[in-house]
Amino acid sequence: MNSKHAYTIAEVTRITGSSRTTIYAEIAAQRLTAKKLGRRTLILADDLRTWLNSLPAIKTQAA
């Protein structure tokens, strides 16, 4: 991520590789905080980092 303070939904989907549906579902479930600026939905950079850090880690199995 760069030094932007907020991202649009389209930018968040590009950054994370998640779909718009997933992002809006996470917002609806209150796991990802969003702000409204007029008609635009914005995700603050700190909130995006917090959400990404809260995702579960993949557990690998030893071979």
One Martini backbone bead per residue (centre of mass of N, CA, C, O) as a GRO file, in nm:
protein
   63
    1MET     BB    1   0.101   0.034   0.016
    2ASN     BB    2   0.056   0.354   0.025
    3SER     BB    3   0.011   0.708   0.137
    4LYS     BB    4  -0.274   0.686   0.165
    5HIS     BB    5  -0.575   0.753   0.360
    6ALA     BB    6  -0.778   0.653   0.124
    7TYR     BB    7  -1.021   0.418  -0.018
    8THR     BB    8  -1.178   0.276  -0.253
    9ILE     BB    9  -1.336   0.001  -0.348
   10ALA     BB   10  -1.170  -0.046  -0.604
   11GLU     BB   11  -0.894  -0.029  -0.460
   12VAL     BB   12  -0.939  -0.259  -0.258
   13THR     BB   13  -0.974  -0.483  -0.468
   14ARG     BB   14  -0.689  -0.452  -0.589
   15ILE     BB   15  -0.517  -0.486  -0.331
   16THR     BB   16  -0.666  -0.770  -0.225
   17GLY     BB   17  -0.849  -0.944  -0.443
   18SER     BB   18  -1.128  -0.869  -0.380
   19SER     BB   19  -1.452  -0.837  -0.391
   20ARG     BB   20  -1.714  -0.631  -0.367
   21THR     BB   21  -1.892  -0.825  -0.210
   22THR     BB   22  -1.690  -0.881   0.018
   23ILE     BB   23  -1.652  -0.593   0.116
   24TYR     BB   24  -1.954  -0.535   0.178
   25ALA     BB   25  -1.983  -0.772   0.380
   26GLU     BB   26  -1.771  -0.668   0.582
   27ILE     BB   27  -1.920  -0.406   0.640
   28ALA     BB   28  -2.194  -0.531   0.732
   29ALA     BB   29  -2.032  -0.704   0.964
   30GLN     BB   30  -1.819  -0.498   1.099
   31ARG     BB   31  -1.504  -0.568   1.003
   32LEU     BB   32  -1.528  -0.312   0.810
   33THR     BB   33  -1.457   0.021   0.786
   34ALA     BB   34  -1.668   0.288   0.671
   35LYS     BB   35  -1.704   0.580   0.467
   36LYS     BB   36  -1.882   0.878   0.383
   37LEU     BB   37  -1.865   1.078   0.066
   38GLY     BB   38  -2.138   1.111  -0.017
   39ARG     BB   39  -2.142   0.850  -0.253
   40ARG     BB   40  -1.875   0.767  -0.134
   41THR     BB   41  -1.676   0.493  -0.046
   42LEU     BB   42  -1.451   0.467   0.234
   43ILE     BB   43  -1.121   0.348   0.324
   44LEU     BB   44  -0.915   0.353   0.564
   45ALA     BB   45  -0.596   0.261   0.595
   46ASP     BB   46  -0.612   0.161   0.891
   47ASP     BB   47  -0.865  -0.020   0.849
   48LEU     BB   48  -0.741  -0.204   0.638
   49ARG     BB   49  -0.505  -0.310   0.808
   50THR     BB   50  -0.676  -0.426   1.037
   51TRP     BB   51  -0.836  -0.626   0.865
   52LEU     BB   52  -0.599  -0.783   0.747
   53ASN     BB   53  -0.480  -0.864   1.033
   54SER     BB   54  -0.757  -1.028   1.115
   55LEU     BB   55  -0.697  -1.243   0.940
   56PRO     BB   56  -0.647  -1.557   0.896
   57ALA     BB   57  -0.418  -1.790   0.911
   58ILE     BB   58  -0.237  -2.024   0.752
   59LYS     BB   59  -0.225  -2.366   0.800
   60THR     BB   60   0.038  -2.579   0.802
   61GLN     BB   61   0.164  -2.889   0.699
   62ALA     BB   62   0.366  -3.127   0.764
   63ALA     BB   63   0.546  -3.365   0.559
   0.00000   0.00000   0.00000
